[in-house]
Amino acid sequence: MTEPSAPAHDPEIAAKVRTIVAEALAIDPATVKNESLLMADLGAESLDYLDIVFKIERTFGIQITRGEMARAARGDMSEEEFAPGGVLSDKGLERLRELMPEAKDRIVPGLRAMQILGLFSVQTFVNLVEAKKRGVTA
């Protein structure tokens, strides 16, 4: 997730995040690209996200609190405003597209809140690290 006015991406951060993802998933680092989807392309499972987040926190000296990404996605909307009945509202879709521009083509009507994790790419984590390093929080 990123801020719309984010500066150019730091190649060193991206390289470290790709290495972390490869290590967490026990895959060849050469197969990990910024645009790789963690679940669909790299075979990550939900538990792998915890390992990736832990390694990112340790590597970059940042903290990603529990539920922070969900709160970032919702912004100031209530859960019911964001995803009534578990399906993202138009406002929820718009908010998610702002935060995850790398996934905007996959953020479509009918998207369920439980499917958001499947939108995460390596770039999503790069964006998160860069935002944290700039002091931007959810």
C-alpha positions in Angstrom: 0.0 0.0 0.0 1.3 3.3 -0.9 0.6 7.0 -0.8 -0.4 8.5 -4.1 2.4 11.1 -4.1 5.1 8.5 -3.3 8.6 9.3 -4.7 10.4 7.0 -7.1 11.0 3.5 -5.7 14.3 2.7 -3.9 15.9 -0.2 -5.8 17.8 -1.3 -2.7 14.6 -1.6 -0.7 13.0 -3.5 -3.6 15.9 -5.9 -3.8 15.8 -6.6 -0.1 12.1 -7.2 -0.1 12.5 -9.7 -3.1 15.2 -11.5 -1.1 13.0 -11.7 2.0 10.1 -13.1 0.0 12.3 -15.7 -1.7 13.7 -16.8 1.7 10.3 -16.9 3.3 8.9 -19.0 0.5 12.0 -21.1 0.0 12.1 -20.3 -3.7 14.8 -19.1 -6.2 15.3 -15.3 -5.7 15.6 -15.0 -9.5 11.9 -16.0 -9.8 10.7 -13.1 -7.6 9.8 -9.9 -9.4 8.3 -6.8 -8.0 5.1 -7.5 -9.9 4.9 -11.1 -8.6 1.6 -11.9 -6.8 2.5 -13.6 -3.5 -0.3 -16.2 -3.7 -1.0 -16.7 -7.4 2.5 -16.4 -8.7 4.7 -17.5 -5.8 2.5 -19.9 -4.0 2.4 -18.1 -0.7 -0.2 -19.1 1.9 -1.6 -16.8 4.6 0.9 -18.0 7.2 3.7 -17.0 4.9 2.6 -13.4 5.2 3.4 -13.4 8.9 7.0 -14.7 8.2 7.4 -12.1 5.4 6.2 -9.2 7.7 8.4 -10.4 10.6 11.5 -10.5 8.3 10.6 -7.1 6.8 10.3 -5.6 10.3 13.6 -7.0 11.4 15.5 -6.0 8.2 14.2 -2.5 7.9 13.7 -1.6 11.6 10.0 -0.9 11.2 6.9 -2.1 12.9 3.8 -3.3 11.1 1.2 -3.7 13.8 -1.5 -6.3 13.7 -4.5 -5.2 11.7 -2.6 -2.2 10.4 -3.0 -3.1 6.7 -6.8 -3.7 7.2 -7.1 -0.3 8.9 -5.1 1.3 6.1 -7.4 -0.2 3.5 -10.5 1.1 5.3 -9.2 4.5 6.1 -11.9 6.4 8.1 -14.7 4.1 6.8 -16.4 1.6 9.1 -16.2 -2.0 8.2 -19.8 -1.8 7.1 -19.1 1.2 4.8 -16.0 -0.4 3.4 -17.4 -3.9 2.7 -21.1 -4.3 3.5 -21.8 -8.0 3.7 -18.1 -8.8 3.0 -18.2 -7.3 -0.5 -16.2 -4.1 -1.1 -18.4 -1.0 -1.7 -17.7 1.4 -4.5 -16.0 3.7 -1.9 -14.0 0.7 -0.6 -12.9 -0.2 -4.1 -11.8 3.4 -4.7 -9.9 3.6 -1.4 -8.1 0.3 -2.1 -7.1 1.5 -5.6 -5.5 4.6 -4.1 -3.5 2.5 -1.6 -2.6 -0.3 -4.0 -2.1 1.2 -7.4 0.0 -1.8 -8.4 -3.2 -3.9 -8.1 -5.8 -1.4 -9.5 -6.6 -3.7 -12.5 -7.5 -6.5 -10.1 -9.6 -4.3 -7.8 -13.0 -4.8 -9.4 -16.7 -4.8 -8.3 -17.6 -7.9 -6.4 -14.2 -8.1 -4.7 -14.7 -9.6 -1.2 -12.7 -8.3 1.8 -11.3 -11.8 2.3 -9.7 -11.6 -1.2 -7.6 -8.6 -0.5 -4.6 -10.6 0.7 -4.6 -12.3 -2.8 -3.9 -8.8 -4.3 -0.6 -8.4 -2.5 2.4 -8.4 -4.7 6.1 -8.0 -3.8 5.6 -4.3 -4.8 2.9 -4.0 -2.2 5.5 -4.7 0.5 8.0 -2.5 -1.2 5.5 0.3 -1.0 4.7 -0.4 2.6 8.4 -0.3 3.6 9.0 2.9 1.7 5.9 4.5 3.3 7.1 3.4 6.8 10.6 4.7 6.1 9.1 8.1 5.2 7.0 8.1 8.4 3.7 7.6 6.6 1.3 5.5 8.7 -2.2 4.3 8.1 
